[in-house]
Amino acid sequence: MDPMILQQIKKMGIAEKRELLERLKALIAKKMAGSALAGAPKRCPRCKSLSFYCKGHDACGLKRWKCCS
C-alpha cells in the first residue's frame, strides 16, 4: 500500500476512519457482487422461489429482493 495513503489515514479522526471503512466495505461488496446482481435473478437469491420482486436498493446501491414465499 502507498505510504502516503497510510500517513493520511493516521491523521484522520476515528469518525473519518469509520466512514472510510464503510465506504471501502461498500466498494468491495459491489465489486464482489459483480454482474451476478446486475440483472434480475430467475429465482429468489435466498430460497430459490420463483415468486419474488425487486424492492429498491441498499446503501451500497445493490438491488434488494423481496420474496413472496
All heavy atoms as a GROMACS GRO file, in nm:
protein
  531
    1MET      N    1   0.085  -0.118   0.000
    1MET     CA    2   0.000   0.000   0.000
    1MET      C    3   0.090   0.124   0.000
    1MET      O    4   0.197   0.125   0.058
    1MET     CB    5  -0.092  -0.001   0.122
    1MET     CG    6  -0.184   0.119   0.126
    1MET     SD    7  -0.299   0.119   0.261
    1MET     CE    8  -0.421   0.010   0.196
    2ASP      N    9   0.041   0.226  -0.062
    2ASP     CA   10   0.113   0.352  -0.074
    2ASP      C   11   0.136   0.414   0.065
    2ASP      O   12   0.041   0.435   0.140
    2ASP     CB   13   0.033   0.448  -0.162
    2ASP     CG   14   0.107   0.575  -0.196
    2ASP    OD1   15   0.211   0.603  -0.133
    2ASP    OD2   16   0.061   0.646  -0.285
    3PRO      N   17   0.262   0.444   0.101
    3PRO     CA   18   0.290   0.504   0.232
    3PRO      C   19   0.219   0.638   0.254
    3PRO      O   20   0.183   0.672   0.367
    3PRO     CB   21   0.442   0.524   0.231
    3PRO     CG   22   0.495   0.436   0.125
    3PRO     CD   23   0.385   0.417   0.027
    4MET      N   24   0.196   0.713   0.147
    4MET     CA   25   0.126   0.841   0.162
    4MET      C   26  -0.018   0.820   0.206
    4MET      O   27  -0.071   0.897   0.286
    4MET     CB   28   0.130   0.920   0.030
    4MET     CG   29   0.269   0.975  -0.001
    4MET     SD   30   0.274   1.071  -0.154
    4MET     CE   31   0.160   1.202  -0.117
    5ILE      N   32  -0.080   0.716   0.155
    5ILE     CA   33  -0.218   0.685   0.196
    5ILE      C   34  -0.221   0.650   0.344
    5ILE      O   35  -0.307   0.696   0.418
    5ILE     CB   36  -0.276   0.571   0.110
    5ILE    CG1   37  -0.292   0.617  -0.035
    5ILE    CG2   38  -0.409   0.522   0.167
    5ILE    CD1   39  -0.333   0.508  -0.132
    6LEU      N   40  -0.126   0.569   0.386
    6LEU     CA   41  -0.120   0.530   0.527
    6LEU      C   42  -0.098   0.651   0.617
    6LEU      O   43  -0.158   0.660   0.725
    6LEU     CB   44  -0.010   0.426   0.549
    6LEU     CG   45  -0.034   0.289   0.485
    6LEU    CD1   46   0.088   0.200   0.504
    6LEU    CD2   47  -0.158   0.224   0.542
    7GLN      N   48  -0.017   0.744   0.573
    7GLN     CA   49   0.007   0.866   0.651
    7GLN      C   50  -0.121   0.948   0.663
    7GLN      O   51  -0.152   1.001   0.770
    7GLN     CB   52   0.117   0.950   0.587
    7GLN     CG   53   0.255   0.891   0.603
    7GLN     CD   54   0.361   0.970   0.528
    7GLN    OE1   55   0.330   1.064   0.454
    7GLN    NE2   56   0.487   0.931   0.546
    8GLN      N   57  -0.197   0.957   0.554
    8GLN     CA   58  -0.323   1.031   0.557
    8GLN      C   59  -0.423   0.964   0.651
    8GLN      O   60  -0.495   1.032   0.724
    8GLN     CB   61  -0.383   1.040   0.416
    8GLN     CG   62  -0.306   1.130   0.323
    8GLN     CD   63  -0.311   1.276   0.366
    8GLN    OE1   64  -0.403   1.320   0.432
    8GLN    NE2   65  -0.209   1.351   0.330
    9ILE      N   66  -0.426   0.832   0.651
    9ILE     CA   67  -0.518   0.758   0.738
    9ILE      C   68  -0.482   0.782   0.885
    9ILE      O   69  -0.570   0.799   0.969
    9ILE     CB   70  -0.520   0.608   0.703
    9ILE    CG1   71  -0.581   0.589   0.564
    9ILE    CG2   72  -0.597   0.528   0.808
    9ILE    CD1   73  -0.570   0.449   0.510
   10LYS      N   74  -0.353   0.784   0.914
   10LYS     CA   75  -0.308   0.807   1.052
   10LYS      C   76  -0.353   0.944   1.103
   10LYS      O   77  -0.378   0.962   1.222
   10LYS     CB   78  -0.157   0.793   1.062
   10LYS     CG   79  -0.109   0.650   1.053
   10LYS     CD   80   0.043   0.643   1.061
   10LYS     CE   81   0.091   0.501   1.041
   10LYS     NZ   82   0.236   0.490   1.043
   11LYS      N   83  -0.364   1.041   1.014
   11LYS     CA   84  -0.404   1.176   1.053
   11LYS      C   85  -0.555   1.190   1.075
   11LYS      O   86  -0.600   1.286   1.136
   11LYS     CB   87  -0.361   1.276   0.945
   11LYS     CG   88  -0.212   1.292   0.931
   11LYS     CD   89  -0.179   1.386   0.816
   11LYS     CE   90  -0.030   1.394   0.792
   11LYS     NZ   91   0.002   1.481   0.676
   12MET      N   92  -0.633   1.094   1.026
   12MET     CA   93  -0.779   1.101   1.037
   12MET      C   94  -0.826   1.076   1.179
   12MET      O   95  -0.762   1.003   1.255
   12MET     CB   96  -0.844   0.995   0.947
   12MET     CG   97  -0.831   1.017   0.802
   12MET     SD   98  -0.910   0.878   0.718
   12MET     CE   99  -0.908   0.934   0.552
   13GLY      N  100  -0.940   1.134   1.210
   13GLY     CA  101  -1.006   1.105   1.336
   13GLY      C  102  -1.081   0.973   1.327
   13GLY      O  103  -1.096   0.916   1.219
   14ILE      N  104  -1.130   0.926   1.439
   14ILE     CA  105  -1.198   0.796   1.443
   14ILE      C  106  -1.324   0.796   1.356
   14ILE      O  107  -1.353   0.698   1.288
   14ILE     CB  108  -1.228   0.751   1.588
   14ILE    CG1  109  -1.273   0.604   1.592
   14ILE    CG2  110  -1.332   0.838   1.653
   14ILE    CD1  111  -1.164   0.507   1.566
   15ALA      N  112  -1.399   0.905   1.355
   15ALA     CA  113  -1.521   0.912   1.274
   15ALA      C  114  -1.487   0.904   1.124
   15ALA      O  115  -1.557   0.836   1.049
   15ALA     CB  116  -1.598   1.039   1.304
   16GLU      N  117  -1.381   0.971   1.085
   16GLU     CA  118  -1.339   0.967   0.945
   16GLU      C  119  -1.292   0.827   0.906
   16GLU      O  120  -1.320   0.780   0.796
   16GLU     CB  121  -1.227   1.067   0.920
   16GLU     CG  122  -1.271   1.212   0.928
   16GLU     CD  123  -1.154   1.308   0.920
   16GLU    OE1  124  -1.055   1.289   0.993
   16GLU    OE2  125  -1.163   1.401   0.838
   17LYS      N  126  -1.222   0.761   0.998
   17LYS     CA  127  -1.175   0.625   0.971
   17LYS      C  128  -1.293   0.529   0.958
   17LYS      O  129  -1.293   0.441   0.872
   17LYS     CB  130  -1.080   0.577   1.081
   17LYS     CG  131  -0.945   0.644   1.077
   17LYS     CD  132  -0.857   0.597   1.190
   17LYS     CE  133  -0.722   0.668   1.188
   17LYS     NZ  134  -0.637   0.631   1.302
   18ARG      N  135  -1.394   0.547   1.041
   18ARG     CA  136  -1.514   0.462   1.031
   18ARG      C  137  -1.585   0.483   0.899
   18ARG      O  138  -1.631   0.388   0.835
   18ARG     CB  139  -1.608   0.488   1.148
   18ARG     CG  140  -1.559   0.427   1.276
   18ARG     CD  141  -1.664   0.434   1.384
   18ARG     NE  142  -1.616   0.367   1.504
   18ARG     CZ  143  -1.620   0.418   1.624
   18ARG    NH1  144  -1.673   0.538   1.644
   18ARG    NH2  145  -1.574   0.350   1.726
   19GLU      N  146  -1.597   0.609   0.857
   19GLU     CA  147  -1.661   0.638   0.729
   19GLU      C  148  -1.583   0.577   0.613
   19GLU      O  149  -1.640   0.518   0.521
   19GLU     CB  150  -1.674   0.789   0.708
   19GLU     CG  151  -1.745   0.824   0.579
   19GLU     CD  152  -1.758   0.972   0.554
   19GLU    OE1  153  -1.728   1.053   0.645
   19GLU    OE2  154  -1.798   1.007   0.442
   20LEU      N  155  -1.451   0.589   0.618
   20LEU     CA  156  -1.365   0.529   0.516
   20LEU      C  157  -1.386   0.378   0.512
   20LEU      O  158  -1.400   0.319   0.405
   20LEU     CB  159  -1.218   0.562   0.543
   20LEU     CG  160  -1.115   0.496   0.452
   20LEU    CD1  161  -1.134   0.540   0.307
   20LEU    CD2  162  -0.974   0.528   0.500
   21LEU      N  163  -1.391   0.316   0.629
   21LEU     CA  164  -1.411   0.172   0.637
   21LEU      C  165  -1.544   0.131   0.574
   21LEU      O  166  -1.550   0.037   0.495
   21LEU     CB  167  -1.405   0.126   0.782
   21LEU     CG  168  -1.428  -0.022   0.808
   21LEU    CD1  169  -1.323  -0.105   0.737
   21LEU    CD2  170  -1.428  -0.050   0.956
   22GLU      N  171  -1.651   0.203   0.604
   22GLU     CA  172  -1.783   0.171   0.549
   22GLU      C  173  -1.784   0.188   0.397
   22GLU      O  174  -1.842   0.107   0.325
   22GLU     CB  175  -1.891   0.256   0.614
   22GLU     CG  176  -1.917   0.221   0.759
   22GLU     CD  177  -1.946   0.074   0.781
   22GLU    OE1  178  -2.027   0.016   0.707
   22GLU    OE2  179  -1.886   0.014   0.872
   23ARG      N  180  -1.719   0.292   0.348
   23ARG     CA  181  -1.714   0.313   0.203
   23ARG      C  182  -1.633   0.204   0.134
   23ARG      O  183  -1.670   0.157   0.027
   23ARG     CB  184  -1.655   0.450   0.171
   23ARG     CG  185  -1.750   0.562   0.202
   23ARG     CD  186  -1.693   0.694   0.160
   23ARG     NE  187  -1.781   0.803   0.197
   23ARG     CZ  188  -1.785   0.918   0.131
   23ARG    NH1  189  -1.706   0.940   0.029
   23ARG    NH2  190  -1.868   1.012   0.169
   24LEU      N  191  -1.523   0.163   0.198
   24LEU     CA  192  -1.443   0.054   0.140
   24LEU      C  193  -1.521  -0.076   0.139
   24LEU      O  194  -1.517  -0.151   0.042
   24LEU     CB  195  -1.312   0.038   0.217
   24LEU     CG  196  -1.207   0.147   0.195
   24LEU    CD1  197  -1.091   0.129   0.292
   24LEU    CD2  198  -1.158   0.146   0.052
   25LYS      N  199  -1.593  -0.104   0.247
   25LYS     CA  200  -1.676  -0.225   0.252
   25LYS      C  201  -1.779  -0.225   0.140
   25LYS      O  202  -1.803  -0.327   0.077
   25LYS     CB  203  -1.749  -0.235   0.387
   25LYS     CG  204  -1.662  -0.280   0.501
   25LYS     CD  205  -1.748  -0.287   0.626
   25LYS     CE  206  -1.671  -0.321   0.749
   25LYS     NZ  207  -1.757  -0.323   0.869
   26ALA      N  208  -1.842  -0.109   0.118
   26ALA     CA  209  -1.943  -0.098   0.012
   26ALA      C  210  -1.881  -0.122  -0.125
   26ALA      O  211  -1.939  -0.192  -0.208
   26ALA     CB  212  -2.009   0.040   0.018
   27LEU      N  213  -1.763  -0.064  -0.149
   27LEU     CA  214  -1.697  -0.084  -0.277
   27LEU      C  215  -1.658  -0.230  -0.298
   27LEU      O  216  -1.673  -0.284  -0.408
   27LEU     CB  217  -1.572   0.004  -0.287
   27LEU     CG  218  -1.596   0.152  -0.307
   27LEU    CD1  219  -1.465   0.230  -0.292
   27LEU    CD2  220  -1.657   0.178  -0.443
   28ILE      N  221  -1.610  -0.295  -0.193
   28ILE     CA  222  -1.571  -0.435  -0.202
   28ILE      C  223  -1.694  -0.522  -0.229
   28ILE      O  224  -1.692  -0.611  -0.313
   28ILE     CB  225  -1.496  -0.479  -0.075
   28ILE    CG1  226  -1.359  -0.411  -0.071
   28ILE    CG2  227  -1.480  -0.632  -0.071
   28ILE    CD1  228  -1.288  -0.422   0.063
   29ALA      N  229  -1.803  -0.496  -0.157
   29ALA     CA  230  -1.926  -0.573  -0.176
   29ALA      C  231  -1.977  -0.558  -0.318
   29ALA      O  232  -2.019  -0.655  -0.381
   29ALA     CB  233  -2.031  -0.528  -0.076
   30LYS      N  234  -1.974  -0.436  -0.369
   30LYS     CA  235  -2.021  -0.410  -0.504
   30LYS      C  236  -1.935  -0.483  -0.606
   30LYS      O  237  -1.984  -0.543  -0.701
   30LYS     CB  238  -2.019  -0.260  -0.531
   30LYS     CG  239  -2.109  -0.213  -0.639
   30LYS     CD  240  -2.113  -0.062  -0.639
   30LYS     CE  241  -2.236  -0.013  -0.711
   30LYS     NZ  242  -2.246   0.131  -0.710
   31LYS      N  243  -1.804  -0.482  -0.584
   31LYS     CA  244  -1.711  -0.548  -0.675
   31LYS      C  245  -1.732  -0.700  -0.671
   31LYS      O  246  -1.733  -0.765  -0.775
   31LYS     CB  247  -1.567  -0.513  -0.634
   31LYS     CG  248  -1.461  -0.568  -0.723
   31LYS     CD  249  -1.451  -0.488  -0.849
   31LYS     CE  250  -1.330  -0.530  -0.928
   31LYS     NZ  251  -1.314  -0.456  -1.050
   32MET      N  252  -1.752  -0.754  -0.551
   32MET     CA  253  -1.772  -0.898  -0.537
   32MET      C  254  -1.904  -0.943  -0.599
   32MET      O  255  -1.913  -1.052  -0.653
   32MET     CB  256  -1.766  -0.939  -0.389
   32MET     CG  257  -1.627  -0.931  -0.331
   32MET     SD  258  -1.621  -0.969  -0.157
   32MET     CE  259  -1.661  -1.141  -0.159
   33ALA      N  260  -2.005  -0.859  -0.589
   33ALA     CA  261  -2.135  -0.894  -0.645
   33ALA      C  262  -2.126  -0.901  -0.797
   33ALA      O  263  -2.191  -0.985  -0.859
   33ALA     CB  264  -2.239  -0.791  -0.603
   34GLY      N  265  -2.046  -0.814  -0.854
   34GLY     CA  266  -2.023  -0.815  -0.997
   34GLY      C  267  -2.150  -0.813  -1.079
   34GLY      O  268  -2.249  -0.754  -1.041
   35SER      N  269  -2.148  -0.880  -1.188
   35SER     CA  270  -2.262  -0.880  -1.279
   35SER      C  271  -2.371  -0.976  -1.234
   35SER      O  272  -2.480  -0.975  -1.289
   35SER     CB  273  -2.216  -0.914  -1.420
   35SER     OG  274  -2.160  -1.043  -1.422
   36ALA      N  275  -2.343  -1.059  -1.135
   36ALA     CA  276  -2.444  -1.156  -1.090
   36ALA      C  277  -2.568  -1.086  -1.038
   36ALA      O  278  -2.679  -1.137  -1.055
   36ALA     CB  279  -2.384  -1.246  -0.982
   37LEU      N  280  -2.555  -0.970  -0.975
   37LEU     CA  281  -2.670  -0.899  -0.922
   37LEU      C  282  -2.714  -0.782  -1.011
   37LEU      O  283  -2.806  -0.711  -0.976
   37LEU     CB  284  -2.639  -0.847  -0.781
   37LEU     CG  285  -2.617  -0.955  -0.675
   37LEU    CD1  286  -2.582  -0.890  -0.543
   37LEU    CD2  287  -2.738  -1.043  -0.660
   38ALA      N  288  -2.648  -0.765  -1.123
   38ALA     CA  289  -2.681  -0.652  -1.210
   38ALA      C  290  -2.819  -0.668  -1.271
   38ALA      O  291  -2.895  -0.573  -1.281
   38ALA     CB  292  -2.575  -0.638  -1.319
   39GLY      N  293  -2.854  -0.788  -1.311
   39GLY     CA  294  -2.985  -0.813  -1.369
   39GLY      C  295  -3.073  -0.885  -1.269
   39GLY      O  296  -3.032  -0.915  -1.158
   40ALA      N  297  -3.194  -0.912  -1.310
   40ALA     CA  298  -3.286  -0.983  -1.222
   40ALA      C  299  -3.254  -1.132  -1.222
   40ALA      O  300  -3.245  -1.194  -1.328
   40ALA     CB  301  -3.429  -0.960  -1.267
   41PRO      N  302  -3.237  -1.191  -1.105
   41PRO     CA  303  -3.216  -1.336  -1.100
   41PRO      C  304  -3.345  -1.408  -1.138
   41PRO      O  305  -3.453  -1.352  -1.130
   41PRO     CB  306  -3.178  -1.362  -0.953
   41PRO     CG  307  -3.225  -1.243  -0.879
   41PRO     CD  308  -3.231  -1.129  -0.974
   42LYS      N  309  -3.334  -1.531  -1.180
   42LYS     CA  310  -3.451  -1.609  -1.220
   42LYS      C  311  -3.528  -1.662  -1.100
   42LYS      O  312  -3.647  -1.690  -1.108
   42LYS     CB  313  -3.408  -1.724  -1.310
   42LYS     CG  314  -3.332  -1.677  -1.433
   42LYS     CD  315  -3.371  -1.756  -1.553
   42LYS     CE  316  -3.291  -1.717  -1.674
   42LYS     NZ  317  -3.328  -1.594  -1.734
   43ARG      N  318  -3.459  -1.674  -0.987
   43ARG     CA  319  -3.521  -1.725  -0.864
   43ARG      C  320  -3.478  -1.639  -0.746
   43ARG      O  321  -3.380  -1.567  -0.754
   43ARG     CB  322  -3.480  -1.870  -0.839
   43ARG     CG  323  -3.530  -1.966  -0.945
   43ARG     CD  324  -3.489  -2.109  -0.911
   43ARG     NE  325  -3.544  -2.203  -1.005
   43ARG     CZ  326  -3.658  -2.270  -0.985
   43ARG    NH1  327  -3.726  -2.252  -0.876
   43ARG    NH2  328  -3.702  -2.353  -1.076
   44CYS      N  329  -3.550  -1.650  -0.636
   44CYS     CA  330  -3.516  -1.578  -0.513
   44CYS      C  331  -3.372  -1.615  -0.474
   44CYS      O  332  -3.338  -1.733  -0.467
   44CYS     CB  333  -3.613  -1.616  -0.401
   44CYS     SG  334  -3.563  -1.555  -0.238
   45PRO      N  335  -3.287  -1.516  -0.449
   45PRO     CA  336  -3.148  -1.544  -0.413
   45PRO      C  337  -3.132  -1.626  -0.284
   45PRO      O  338  -3.033  -1.695  -0.267
   45PRO     CB  339  -3.085  -1.406  -0.396
   45PRO     CG  340  -3.171  -1.315  -0.478
   45PRO     CD  341  -3.310  -1.372  -0.468
   46ARG      N  342  -3.232  -1.621  -0.195
   46ARG     CA  343  -3.220  -1.695  -0.069
   46ARG      C  344  -3.280  -1.834  -0.073
   46ARG      O  345  -3.217  -1.932  -0.040
   46ARG     CB  346  -3.287  -1.615   0.044
   46ARG     CG  347  -3.206  -1.496   0.084
   46ARG     CD  348  -3.255  -1.440   0.215
   46ARG     NE  349  -3.171  -1.328   0.253
   46ARG     CZ  350  -3.217  -1.212   0.292
   46ARG    NH1  351  -3.345  -1.191   0.301
   46ARG    NH2  352  -3.135  -1.116   0.324
   47CYS      N  353  -3.410  -1.843  -0.115
   47CYS     CA  354  -3.480  -1.972  -0.106
   47CYS      C  355  -3.507  -2.037  -0.240
   47CYS      O  356  -3.562  -2.146  -0.246
   47CYS     CB  357  -3.611  -1.955  -0.030
   47CYS     SG  358  -3.736  -1.865  -0.124
   48LYS      N  359  -3.472  -1.970  -0.348
   48LYS     CA  360  -3.488  -2.020  -0.485
   48LYS      C  361  -3.633  -2.026  -0.531
   48LYS      O  362  -3.665  -2.090  -0.629
   48LYS     CB  363  -3.422  -2.158  -0.503
   48LYS     CG  364  -3.276  -2.165  -0.459
   48LYS     CD  365  -3.192  -2.065  -0.532
   48LYS     CE  366  -3.048  -2.072  -0.486
   48LYS     NZ  367  -2.978  -1.947  -0.495
   49SER      N  368  -3.722  -1.957  -0.463
   49SER     CA  369  -3.862  -1.949  -0.504
   49SER      C  370  -3.872  -1.870  -0.635
   49SER      O  371  -3.790  -1.783  -0.663
   49SER     CB  372  -3.944  -1.880  -0.396
   49SER     OG  373  -4.072  -1.846  -0.443
   50LEU      N  374  -3.975  -1.897  -0.711
   50LEU     CA  375  -3.998  -1.823  -0.835
   50LEU      C  376  -4.077  -1.695  -0.810
   50LEU      O  377  -4.091  -1.612  -0.898
   50LEU     CB  378  -4.072  -1.911  -0.936
   50LEU     CG  379  -3.992  -2.027  -0.991
   50LEU    CD1  380  -4.081  -2.117  -1.075
   50LEU    CD2  381  -3.874  -1.978  -1.073
   51SER      N  382  -4.129  -1.680  -0.687
   51SER     CA  383  -4.214  -1.567  -0.654
   51SER      C  384  -4.139  -1.464  -0.570
   51SER      O  385  -4.127  -1.477  -0.448
   51SER     CB  386  -4.337  -1.618  -0.577
   51SER     OG  387  -4.423  -1.513  -0.548
   52PHE      N  388  -4.086  -1.360  -0.635
   52PHE     CA  389  -4.012  -1.254  -0.567
   52PHE      C  390  -4.011  -1.130  -0.656
   52PHE      O  391  -4.046  -1.136  -0.773
   52PHE     CB  392  -3.869  -1.298  -0.533
   52PHE     CG  393  -3.782  -1.312  -0.654
   52PHE    CD1  394  -3.690  -1.213  -0.685
   52PHE    CD2  395  -3.790  -1.423  -0.736
   52PHE    CE1  396  -3.609  -1.226  -0.796
   52PHE    CE2  397  -3.710  -1.436  -0.846
   52PHE     CZ  398  -3.619  -1.337  -0.877
   53TYR      N  399  -3.973  -1.016  -0.598
   53TYR     CA  400  -3.967  -0.892  -0.676
   53TYR      C  401  -3.859  -0.801  -0.618
   53TYR      O  402  -3.815  -0.817  -0.505
   53TYR     CB  403  -4.103  -0.821  -0.678
   53TYR     CG  404  -4.154  -0.780  -0.543
   53TYR    CD1  405  -4.131  -0.652  -0.494
   53TYR    CD2  406  -4.227  -0.868  -0.464
   53TYR    CE1  407  -4.179  -0.613  -0.370
   53TYR    CE2  408  -4.275  -0.831  -0.341
   53TYR     CZ  409  -4.251  -0.703  -0.294
   53TYR     OH  410  -4.297  -0.666  -0.171
   54CYS      N  411  -3.816  -0.703  -0.700
   54CYS     CA  412  -3.715  -0.607  -0.659
   54CYS      C  413  -3.779  -0.506  -0.565
   54CYS      O  414  -3.886  -0.453  -0.592
   54CYS     CB  415  -3.657  -0.536  -0.781
   54CYS     SG  416  -3.528  -0.418  -0.739
   55LYS      N  417  -3.712  -0.480  -0.452
   55LYS     CA  418  -3.763  -0.386  -0.353
   55LYS      C  419  -3.661  -0.276  -0.327
   55LYS      O  420  -3.615  -0.255  -0.217
   55LYS     CB  421  -3.798  -0.459  -0.224
   55LYS     CG  422  -3.872  -0.372  -0.127
   55LYS     CD  423  -3.918  -0.448  -0.007
   55LYS     CE  424  -3.989  -0.348   0.083
   55LYS     NZ  425  -4.037  -0.404   0.201
   56GLY      N  426  -3.622  -0.206  -0.432
   56GLY     CA  427  -3.529  -0.094  -0.418
   56GLY      C  428  -3.384  -0.137  -0.413
   56GLY      O  429  -3.347  -0.244  -0.458
   57HIS      N  430  -3.303  -0.049  -0.354
   57HIS     CA  431  -3.158  -0.071  -0.345
   57HIS      C  432  -3.110  -0.047  -0.202
   57HIS      O  433  -3.168   0.031  -0.129
   57HIS     CB  434  -3.084   0.025  -0.439
   57HIS     CG  435  -3.118   0.002  -0.583
   57HIS    ND1  436  -3.230   0.054  -0.643
   57HIS    CD2  437  -3.054  -0.069  -0.678
   57HIS    CE1  438  -3.233   0.016  -0.769
   57HIS    NE2  439  -3.128  -0.058  -0.793
   58ASP      N  440  -3.002  -0.115  -0.165
   58ASP     CA  441  -2.945  -0.095  -0.032
   58ASP      C  442  -2.850   0.025  -0.035
   58ASP      O  443  -2.836   0.092  -0.136
   58ASP     CB  444  -2.875  -0.222   0.018
   58ASP     CG  445  -2.753  -0.261  -0.063
   58ASP    OD1  446  -2.707  -0.181  -0.148
   58ASP    OD2  447  -2.701  -0.371  -0.040
   59ALA      N  448  -2.784   0.052   0.077
   59ALA     CA  449  -2.694   0.167   0.089
   59ALA      C  450  -2.576   0.159  -0.007
   59ALA      O  451  -2.520   0.260  -0.046
   59ALA     CB  452  -2.643   0.178   0.232
   60CYS      N  453  -2.540   0.038  -0.048
   60CYS     CA  454  -2.429   0.018  -0.141
   60CYS      C  455  -2.471   0.032  -0.286
   60CYS      O  456  -2.388   0.030  -0.375
   60CYS     CB  457  -2.368  -0.120  -0.120
   60CYS     SG  458  -2.305  -0.147   0.044
   61GLY      N  459  -2.601   0.044  -0.310
   61GLY     CA  460  -2.650   0.055  -0.446
   61GLY      C  461  -2.689  -0.078  -0.509
   61GLY      O  462  -2.728  -0.084  -0.624
   62LEU      N  463  -2.677  -0.187  -0.431
   62LEU     CA  464  -2.715  -0.318  -0.482
   62LEU      C  465  -2.866  -0.337  -0.470
   62LEU      O  466  -2.928  -0.287  -0.376
   62LEU     CB  467  -2.642  -0.429  -0.405
   62LEU     CG  468  -2.490  -0.425  -0.412
   62LEU    CD1  469  -2.430  -0.530  -0.321
   62LEU    CD2  470  -2.443  -0.446  -0.554
   63LYS      N  471  -2.924  -0.411  -0.563
   63LYS     CA  472  -3.068  -0.434  -0.560
   63LYS      C  473  -3.106  -0.520  -0.440
   63LYS      O  474  -3.033  -0.612  -0.401
   63LYS     CB  475  -3.114  -0.503  -0.688
   63LYS     CG  476  -3.108  -0.414  -0.808
   63LYS     CD  477  -3.161  -0.485  -0.931
   63LYS     CE  478  -3.158  -0.393  -1.050
   63LYS     NZ  479  -3.206  -0.461  -1.171
   64ARG      N  480  -3.222  -0.488  -0.381
   64ARG     CA  481  -3.278  -0.568  -0.272
   64ARG      C  482  -3.396  -0.646  -0.328
   64ARG      O  483  -3.468  -0.598  -0.414
   64ARG     CB  484  -3.329  -0.476  -0.161
   64ARG     CG  485  -3.217  -0.400  -0.092
   64ARG     CD  486  -3.271  -0.302   0.009
   64ARG     NE  487  -3.357  -0.369   0.104
   64ARG     CZ  488  -3.455  -0.309   0.171
   64ARG    NH1  489  -3.480  -0.181   0.153
   64ARG    NH2  490  -3.528  -0.376   0.257
   65TRP      N  491  -3.414  -0.768  -0.280
   65TRP     CA  492  -3.520  -0.855  -0.330
   65TRP      C  493  -3.615  -0.892  -0.217
   65TRP      O  494  -3.572  -0.918  -0.106
   65TRP     CB  495  -3.460  -0.980  -0.394
   65TRP     CG  496  -3.366  -0.946  -0.505
   65TRP    CD1  497  -3.229  -0.941  -0.498
   65TRP    CD2  498  -3.400  -0.907  -0.636
   65TRP    NE1  499  -3.177  -0.901  -0.618
   65TRP    CE2  500  -3.281  -0.880  -0.706
   65TRP    CE3  501  -3.520  -0.891  -0.705
   65TRP    CZ2  502  -3.277  -0.840  -0.838
   65TRP    CZ3  503  -3.517  -0.852  -0.838
   65TRP    CH2  504  -3.397  -0.826  -0.902
   66LYS      N  505  -3.743  -0.898  -0.247
   66LYS     CA  506  -3.846  -0.937  -0.150
   66LYS      C  507  -3.909  -1.065  -0.201
   66LYS      O  508  -3.963  -1.073  -0.311
   66LYS     CB  509  -3.953  -0.826  -0.139
   66LYS     CG  510  -4.068  -0.862  -0.050
   66LYS     CD  511  -4.027  -0.859   0.094
   66LYS     CE  512  -4.152  -0.882   0.180
   66LYS     NZ  513  -4.121  -0.896   0.318
   67CYS      N  514  -3.901  -1.169  -0.119
   67CYS     CA  515  -3.957  -1.298  -0.155
   67CYS      C  516  -4.103  -1.303  -0.111
   67CYS      O  517  -4.140  -1.255  -0.004
   67CYS     CB  518  -3.878  -1.410  -0.085
   67CYS     SG  519  -3.931  -1.574  -0.134
   68CYS      N  520  -4.186  -1.361  -0.195
   68CYS     CA  521  -4.330  -1.373  -0.164
   68CYS      C  522  -4.361  -1.507  -0.098
   68CYS      O  523  -4.474  -1.530  -0.056
   68CYS     CB  524  -4.412  -1.357  -0.291
   68CYS     SG  525  -4.388  -1.198  -0.372
   69SER      N  526  -4.265  -1.595  -0.092
   69SER     CA  527  -4.288  -1.728  -0.032
   69SER      C  528  -4.273  -1.725   0.119
   69SER      O  529  -4.204  -1.647   0.175
   69SER     CB  530  -4.190  -1.829  -0.088
   69SER     OG  531  -4.211  -1.844  -0.226
   0.00000   0.00000   0.00000
